[in-house]
Amino acid sequence: MWSVGSTAKAGSPKPAIEWLWRVAGPESVETLAFPSASRAAGIRTPKMARVEAVLFVADGALSSRKLAQFALLADPTEARTIARQLNELYERHGSSFRIEQVAAGYQLLTRPAFAHWLGKLHQRQAELKLTAPALETLAIVAYRQPIIRADIEAIRGVSCIEMLKQLMERGLVKIGGADDSLGRPHLYETSRTFLEVFGLKNLDDLPLAQRLRKRLPNQTAAPLEQNEAA
């Protein structure tokens, strides 16, 4: 066993944290001296740091299974536990970001209060801006999915071929199958990207979802873990 710790100058306070490494067979198993004082100071354990790093560089939401895989954790349960611990740390120290459950996975996101400034910095408003007709079409698909084009046009009163094409090009809407009616027209539904862009865990997080969403008989929302991507 050997250790690596921060070196301190004479008279300086004792380092608050020390890394301990134990070699076990072909792999290194890590442990960490993690006193309560260090925890209160916001110091991460190696596992917490790995989860934070993975979420920081991820392009989108990660399921707990993938998070456990990339962060070298024991299982999805440990990934969910560490995500909760990190959020508690963020809350305690007033961080500008937190881990959110989005699209049946986990994603590191800045808090809504900073959206105005970050939107100017990255020009996201221009990138994500949709026209009023496109938003109307997207809302109909989101609340009434799966839905055929004829039904969308019946609700809007105008043709929506171009709107659906734009939404599919942006990855917000996809073809989810074919209807059993004459001609077997395409069924349209929102994508995982739609949930990520709008910060939704699932479709039940839509505003007034209980009132406006069309449900099939005996249809209920699936639990988060059952929806996680493989």
GISULZI-V601660 format. One record per residue. N is the residue number from 1. SS is DSSP state (a for helix, b for strand, c for the rest). D_LAST is the distance of its C-alpha to the last C-alpha in Angstrom with 2 decimals. Layout:
# GISULZI-V601660
N & SS & D_LAST
N & SS & D_LAST
This chain:
# GISULZI-V601660
1 & c & 37.90
2 & b & 38.54
3 & b & 37.90
4 & b & 37.71
5 & b & 39.03
6 & c & 40.45
7 & c & 44.12
8 & c & 46.54
9 & c & 50.02
10 & c & 53.00
11 & c & 53.34
12 & c & 49.82
13 & c & 47.59
14 & c & 45.53
15 & c & 41.98
16 & c & 39.67
17 & c & 36.86
18 & b & 36.72
19 & b & 33.98
20 & b & 34.19
21 & b & 32.54
22 & b & 32.71
23 & b & 32.20
24 & b & 30.74
25 & c & 30.55
26 & c & 28.70
27 & b & 26.63
28 & b & 27.96
29 & b & 27.24
30 & b & 28.07
31 & b & 29.80
32 & b & 31.50
33 & b & 34.67
34 & c & 33.54
35 & c & 36.55
36 & a & 36.46
37 & a & 38.55
38 & a & 35.99
39 & a & 33.20
40 & a & 35.43
41 & c & 36.00
42 & c & 32.34
43 & c & 31.65
44 & c & 28.05
45 & c & 27.10
46 & a & 25.39
47 & a & 22.02
48 & a & 22.61
49 & a & 23.70
50 & a & 20.65
51 & a & 18.31
52 & a & 20.78
53 & a & 20.96
54 & a & 17.25
55 & a & 17.12
56 & a & 20.45
57 & a & 19.47
58 & c & 15.99
59 & c & 16.32
60 & c & 14.30
61 & c & 12.40
62 & b & 9.87
63 & c & 7.71
64 & a & 9.77
65 & a & 7.64
66 & a & 7.89
67 & a & 11.34
68 & a & 12.36
69 & a & 11.56
70 & a & 13.52
71 & c & 16.18
72 & c & 16.79
73 & c & 16.55
74 & c & 16.75
75 & c & 13.73
76 & a & 11.83
77 & a & 15.15
78 & a & 17.11
79 & a & 15.09
80 & a & 15.85
81 & a & 19.39
82 & a & 20.05
83 & a & 18.90
84 & a & 21.40
85 & a & 24.03
86 & a & 23.77
87 & a & 24.29
88 & a & 27.28
89 & a & 28.63
90 & a & 28.25
91 & a & 30.06
92 & a & 32.76
93 & c & 33.54
94 & c & 33.27
95 & c & 30.60
96 & c & 30.04
97 & b & 26.25
98 & b & 23.67
99 & b & 19.96
100 & b & 18.84
101 & b & 15.98
102 & b & 15.11
103 & c & 12.75
104 & c & 10.69
105 & b & 10.67
106 & b & 13.64
107 & b & 16.13
108 & b & 19.62
109 & b & 22.09
110 & b & 25.87
111 & c & 27.68
112 & a & 29.01
113 & a & 32.55
114 & a & 32.16
115 & a & 30.79
116 & a & 34.33
117 & a & 35.05
118 & a & 31.69
119 & a & 31.87
120 & a & 35.21
121 & a & 34.05
122 & a & 31.13
123 & c & 32.55
124 & a & 29.32
125 & a & 31.45
126 & a & 32.61
127 & a & 29.18
128 & a & 27.62
129 & c & 30.81
130 & c & 30.75
131 & c & 33.92
132 & a & 34.98
133 & a & 34.41
134 & a & 30.86
135 & a & 30.16
136 & a & 31.76
137 & a & 29.67
138 & a & 26.42
139 & a & 27.55
140 & a & 28.36
141 & a & 24.99
142 & a & 23.23
143 & a & 25.46
144 & a & 26.05
145 & c & 22.85
146 & c & 22.36
147 & b & 25.77
148 & b & 27.88
149 & a & 29.99
150 & a & 33.23
151 & a & 32.31
152 & a & 31.40
153 & a & 34.74
154 & a & 36.55
155 & a & 35.44
156 & a & 36.22
157 & c & 39.29
158 & c & 38.69
159 & c & 36.71
160 & c & 33.22
161 & a & 32.29
162 & a & 32.57
163 & a & 30.75
164 & a & 27.72
165 & a & 27.90
166 & a & 28.04
167 & a & 25.12
168 & a & 22.96
169 & a & 24.25
170 & c & 23.19
171 & c & 19.65
172 & c & 20.33
173 & b & 20.61
174 & b & 19.10
175 & b & 20.15
176 & b & 18.18
177 & b & 20.35
178 & b & 24.03
179 & c & 26.46
180 & c & 28.62
181 & c & 31.79
182 & c & 34.32
183 & c & 33.04
184 & c & 29.34
185 & c & 28.79
186 & b & 25.45
187 & b & 23.54
188 & b & 22.54
189 & b & 19.95
190 & b & 18.74
191 & c & 15.69
192 & a & 13.20
193 & a & 15.92
194 & a & 18.44
195 & a & 16.94
196 & a & 16.78
197 & a & 20.30
198 & c & 21.82
199 & c & 20.16
200 & c & 18.90
201 & c & 16.42
202 & c & 16.46
203 & a & 19.25
204 & a & 21.36
205 & a & 22.08
206 & c & 24.10
207 & c & 27.84
208 & c & 29.59
209 & a & 26.43
210 & a & 28.03
211 & a & 31.06
212 & a & 29.81
213 & c & 26.49
214 & c & 27.04
215 & c & 25.51
216 & c & 25.59
217 & c & 27.48
218 & c & 25.77
219 & c & 22.70
220 & c & 21.27
221 & c & 18.60
222 & c & 15.39
223 & c & 14.85
224 & a & 12.77
225 & a & 10.50
226 & a & 9.98
227 & a & 8.94
228 & c & 6.42
229 & c & 3.77
230 & c & 0.00
